[in-house]
Amino acid sequence: MIGDFKNSKSNRIAVSSLLASFSLILAIISHYLSVPMVPMLKVDISDFPIFLSTFLLGAPSGYIILFAVSFIRSLFFSSAGWTGFIMRMVSCIPIFFIGIYQKSGKKLFLLMVCAILFSVIIKIPVSYIFWTKFHFMPPDFIKSIMLPIVIPYNLIKNLVNVFLAYLFYKKMKNFKV
């Protein structure tokens, strides 16, 4: 069962590396898939392997993979650079809540709703500051797209990533390794 799988350090490293690589591949693919009405927003499910590693191996694994993937993305193929790295690190919030779920067995749905809402609430001012101050986008434009586009986009993106990770986790936890 999954418990045997988690006890071997080499298995943990191998699975973490595999999921980090998968996240980077999804990030590269999503780099070319933009939302038609707002091309700066990408169809991005690259956080789902990070959340899956958190479900499978715990929050420390999720944090390490998130940091590594975000760093590589910011260096090699992010148009946002270091600001994109900081924005992606907001995904620590769902990882934190998945860790709470694992330790306490609390209701996953409630924890994930809180995680998604908290991460979006934090991303709103950070996005506004970065887009206006460092990427020189007009503040009026950012204000005009924030409520109808950016907030729903982030809610949907986070929901899809967490939901996919949970579905895969449920299917994988019965595998013998």
N, C-alpha and C positions, 0 to 999 in steps of 0.2 A: 504494500500500500504506500501511500504518499509519505507516511511517517518514516519508512525505511529509506526512502529517497532523500529526505531532508537531512538524514544523519551523516551522509558521506560528503565531506568537503569537496571532493573532486566532482561529484554530481552537482552540487550547488553551484560551483564555479562554471561548469559546463553549461548548465541550464541558464544561468545568468548571462553568460556570454552569448548563447544562442538567442535569448530574448532581446538582448541589447542590439545584436546584429539585425534581428527582425525589425526592431523599432527603427533602426537607421534606414533599412530598405524601405519601410513604409513612409518614412520621412522624405526620402528621395522621390518616391512615387508621388506623394502628396505635393511636393514642390511644383509639380507640373499640372496639378488639378486645382484650379481656382474656382471660387464661387462666381457665376457669370455676372451678376450685377455689381459685385465689389471684388475686383481682381486681387486686392491685397489680402483677402481672406482665402485660406486654402482648405480643401477638403482633407482633413488630417485625422487619421486614426492611429497615429504613431505612438500615442500614449498607452494604447491598450496592452502591448507586451510589457510595459513597465508596471501597469496595474496587475497584470497577470502574475508577474514575478513576485509582487507584493502578496497576492493571495496565496501563491504556492510556497514562497520561501520566507515571507515576513517583510516587515517594513524596512529593516536595514538594507536588504537586497534591493528593494524598490528605490530607496534614496540613492544608492550607489549607481544603479543603472540610469536613473533620471539624470544625475549629475554628469555621468560619462557621456550619455547620448546628447544631452544639451550642450555640453562643451564641444563635442565633435561637430555637432550641427552648427554651432555659432562660428567655429573656425573655418569650416569648409563649404557649407552651402546655405547659409542663412543670409538673407538680404538685410536682416535687422542687426546682425553682429552681436555685440555684447548686450544690447538691450533685449534682443530675442532670448539670449541665455537667461537673463533675469526674469523675463516674462514666463519662460518655460518652467522655471523653478517654482512657480506658483502651484505646479502640480504636486508639490510636497503635501499640500492640504489633503487631497484625496488619499494619498499614501498614508498619511497620519490616521485618517478615519478608518481605512481598511485595517490598519494595525490595531485600532481600538476594537473593531469587529472581531478580529482573530483572538484577542485576549479576553474579551468580555462575553462574546457570543450575543451581544445586543442585536437589535433589529437592524439588519443590513440596509434595508430600504431607507429607514429614517437617517441612518448615518451617512449614506451616500447622498441623500437630498441635502443634508447639512454641508457635506464636503463640496458639492457642486455649487451650492449657493455661496458659501464662503469664498471659494476660489474665484467665482465670477465677481463678487463684491470687491475683492482685492484687485482683480485685473482691470476693473473699470478706471479707477484713478491712475493706476500705473500705465495703462494704455494711453490715456489722455496725455499724461505728462511726457511719455516717451515719444508719442507721435507728434506732439506739438513742439517740444523743446529740442529733440535730437534728430527727428526725421523731417522737421520743418513743414508739417502739414498745417493748413489753416485751422485754427481752433473752432471756427464756425462750422467748418465741414465735419470735423470730428464730433462736435455736439449734435449735428444733424443726423449722423449715422449711428450714434451710440445706442439709442433706445430701439430704433426699428431694426437694426442690423447686427451690431457688434454684440449686444447682450444676448439676443436669441441664438446667435451663432455659437457663442461660448457655452451657453447652457446645453445646446444640442450636442456640440462636440464633446463636452465632458460626459454627458449622459451616455452617448454612444460608446465612448472609450471604456467607461466603467462597466456598462452593461455587457459589452463584448468580453471583457476580461472575466467577469463573473460567470458568463455562460461557458467559456472555455474552462475555467476553473472547475465548475460543477462536472463537466464531462471528463476532465483529466484526473480528478482526485480519486477515482476508482481504478486507475491504471496501476498495474504492478510494474515496478521498475527494478 
